[in-house]
Amino acid sequence: MGTAAADTPVRELICVVGGWTEPRGSRPFIGGLLLGVPDDSGGLRYVGHAAAGLNDAELGRLWKRLHTLKTKACPFSSVPRTSERAHWVKPSLAVHVKFSGWTAGHRLRHPTYAGLQAA
């Protein structure tokens, strides 16, 4: 008999990166990626943040790319609350995210970074 986590189907989604949060402790570069999806009005709806799935090498690579896209304006339709300081970017970088489902608040449940979307 499997565990509930093992029995949960994994879903995949391509999300737009709208920013990143400051890292905590010994983690370098990025705490987590702030993720969004296009909404019906042409804006970007915040759906959560992904910190899992990022090793130090990938954190450094993403940090270099995101730094070139940095902006003062939040790209999301409404400014999300974050547990660490947020840095905003122009929403031009897309990533693959694996997750276990959606919360009642329309957020990704257990999002895990799975790689950059090919251009």
C-alpha positions, 0 to 999 in steps of 0.5 A: 500500500502506498503513501498519500504523497506517493499516490498523488499524481504529479502535474506539470505547468509552464509558469512565468517568473515574475521575481525571486525572494531573498535566500535564507541561511546558507542558500545562495542567490535565490530563496524561491522563484515567484511564479505566475500564469496569464489571466483572462485580462492579459495580466499575470496572476501569481500562483505561488513560489518554487524553491524546491528543485533548485541546486546551487549551480542552477540557483547561480545560473538563474540569478544571472539571468534574472538580474538582467531582467530586474525591474522596480515594478511588480509584474503580477496583477496584485502584489503577492505577500512573500516571507522574504524580500521580493525582487521583481523582473520583467515577465519574459522567462518561463519555467517548467514546474511540477506540482501536486494540485491547486489550493482553494486559494488558486495557488500551486500545491508543493511546486517544484522547479523542473527546468527552464522553458526552451525559447 
